[in-house]
Amino acid sequence: MEQPKKCKVAVLGAGSWGMALSKVLAENGHDVKIWSRPSGLLEVNEINEHHTNKKYFQDVIFPESITATTDLKEAITDRKVIVIVIPTVGIRELTKQLEPLITEPKIIVHASKGLEQKTHQRISTIIEEEISEEKREGVAVLSGPSHAEEVVVQDLTSITSASENEEVAKIIQDLFMNDYFRVYRNTDVIGVEMGAALKNIIAIGAGTLKGLGYGDNAIAALVTRGLAEISRLGIALGAEPRTFMGMSGVGDLIVTSTSVHSRNWRAGKLIGEGHDITTIQDEIGMAVEGLSTVIAAKELAEECSIEMPITEAIYQVVYEGANVSETVLELMRREGKAE
């Protein structure tokens, strides 16, 4: 498998994270073509004409080597690597559209964080189901503690490239890594994807405590016990325990559960302040993965007979109308047990 030095890359998704990753790639010398759905035509034209995307970044000028299109076939033609950066809910539809358009094997990377509703599938599994094996040179996931708002201004960031094929993980590592964007390798795709998806639920919980007025003690306890929940379910599904102590585990959990940049944390804070879900989604204006992932995680935990009281509590608040303050107290009143 040839190592890409200067590579042609398609980035599917012109949201904040897609734009930030495109900037990393372009600054590394790669030729980047961003794809957006036809509804994003105004952003596409803005990227091509002004090298900006003010919907997400008011003061950022993107490299001229980044171009954009709403034509999916144009986006992937002659591209060795495809990076998928869209909300989980759209992954299967997009990969179904991709399948007939791929004429030669591609390395397919996703940088999304969630579980599919009903099937509870991880994103790499969806990709493998919908895109034929002969059209895939490899599948990888790029994940870790990384706010787009910080990456786009070259703030120091470290994340993980994971693939069952270590050579593919190395290729993605080399593709993205530079002085401000450090990439580690991992072959535990299950652990990396489960950590990425489930931490969004815990971040909602942390934000909720903040909205209720609780302090650092409460949030630290919730995040710590949240990591225990994430690990229990991930390990039951085949993940390696040590993965949850890495960038895509505790690293991503910390940054998502403590930062105003986190959509999930902000959604939780609004829940704690008494806002309803429709208002929250309208105010944030972008996908809040944790609000959908909590459904899949609750169902998956029940299937696997895994105890996840924080996940269950957040589900009850969001979807069953449970009182937030009373639910927090119920968690505190659970029977004492060994850590």
Protein Blocks (a to p, Z undefined) as FASTA:
>chain_A
ZZdfbdcdddedjbfklmmmmmmmmmnopacdddddfklmmmmmmmmmnopafklmmkbc
cdfkbccdfbfklmmgopabdcddddfklmmmmmmmmmmmpmbdcddddfbdcddehklp
afklmmmmmpcfklpgbdcddedjddfklmmnopacddddddfblklmmmmmmmmgcfkl
ccdddfblmlmmmmmmmmmmmmmmmmmmmmnopafklmmmmmmmmmmmmmmmmmmnopaf
klmmmmklmmmmmmmmmcfklmklmmmmmmmnopafklmmmmnopacfklmmmmmmmmmm
mmnopacfklmmmmmmmmnopafklmmmmmmmpccddZZ
